[in-house]
Amino acid sequence: MITYNTDGVKWPDIKKRALTAWIKQVAASYGKKVGEIGYMLVDDDRILEVNRQYLGHDYYTDIITFDYCEGDILNGDIVISLDTVRSNAEQQGTEFLDELHRVFIHGILHLCGINDKGPGEREIMERAENKALSILSV
């Protein structure tokens, strides 16, 4: 089950049913099933709080993924800052909703075991994001 919540922000113009179907399709392409995934959309102030409290980081980010996976079942909490997603979209010259979809699936890809911090990992993540976005139909 995938749940979607907001804290201090308005839900963007994305259909949750289509988003859920896409997320499940991407997970299945990695041999995974969706268990309990909780999305929380927040503003920059809130994501900074989460970063400081749980990760000891003192900076803004677009997404934080908490991984509670068990075997091939994806479980986790995913916190997304709509402010940072909007800023990133502006900086990259992309549409806000396109960037938001990328961030939604970025968290799922982390839960599928794809990392993006080590040497060469960012490129692997970007390819995985692009592949997932290519099958998005919303």
Secondary structure, 3 states (H helix, E strand, C coil): CEEEEEECCCCCCCCHHHHHHHHHHHHHHCCCEEEEEEEEEECHHHHHHHHHHHHCCCCCCCEEEEECCECCEEEEEEEEEHHHHHHHHHHHCCCHHHHHHHHHHHHHHHHCCCCCCCCCHHHHHHHHHHHHHHCCCC
